[in-house]
């Protein structure tokens, strides 16, 4: 499961970089007025990457908390 999460996290980062690169190239060749609004897709992919990263860290902290709580309950 962790491997899948890392793969999907990297997918969103690579998608953001790829989309931004492609849109930048097309903006340079055809003009920013025609391609500028496509940057929103790169921003959305970057937001997805950051959200997955934040959620993975949050879940890891929660799992550590639950393990610590279970260990404390066993000692009582």
C-alpha positions in Angstrom: 0.0 0.0 0.0 2.8 2.4 0.8 4.5 1.7 -2.5 1.2 2.6 -4.3 0.9 5.8 -2.4 4.4 6.8 -3.3 3.9 6.0 -6.9 0.7 8.1 -7.1 2.4 10.9 -5.3 5.2 10.9 -7.8 2.7 10.6 -10.7 1.1 13.9 -9.6 4.4 15.7 -9.3 5.6 14.4 -12.7 2.2 15.4 -14.2 2.5 18.9 -12.9 6.0 19.3 -14.2 5.1 17.8 -17.6 2.0 19.9 -18.0 3.8 23.0 -17.0 6.7 22.3 -19.4 4.3 21.5 -22.3 2.2 24.6 -21.7 5.3 26.7 -21.4 6.6 25.4 -24.7 3.3 25.9 -26.5 2.9 29.4 -25.0 6.3 30.3 -26.3 5.5 29.0 -29.8 1.8 30.0 -30.2 1.4 32.8 -27.6 0.5 33.1 -24.0 -3.0 34.3 -24.8 -3.9 31.0 -26.4 -2.2 28.6 -23.9 -2.0 30.6 -20.6 -5.1 29.3 -19.1 -3.9 25.7 -19.4 -1.5 26.4 -16.5 -4.5 25.7 -14.2 -4.1 22.0 -14.9 -0.4 22.1 -13.8 -1.5 24.0 -10.6 -4.2 21.4 -10.0 -1.8 18.5 -10.4 0.6 20.3 -8.0 -2.2 20.7 -5.5 -2.9 17.0 -5.7 0.7 16.2 -5.1 0.9 18.4 -2.1 -2.4 17.1 -0.7 -1.3 13.5 -1.0 2.0 14.3 0.6 0.4 16.1 3.5 -2.2 13.3 4.0 0.6 10.6 4.0 2.5 12.5 6.7 -0.7 13.0 8.7 -1.6 9.3 8.4 1.9 8.2 9.5 1.8 10.5 12.6 -1.7 9.1 13.4 -0.5 5.5 13.1 2.5 6.2 15.3 0.1 7.8 17.9 -2.1 4.7 17.8 0.9 2.4 18.2 2.1 4.5 21.2 -1.4 4.5 22.7 -1.7 0.7 22.3 1.7 0.3 23.9 0.7 2.5 26.9 -2.5 0.6 27.3 -0.7 -2.7 27.4 1.6 -1.4 30.2 -1.3 -0.5 32.4 
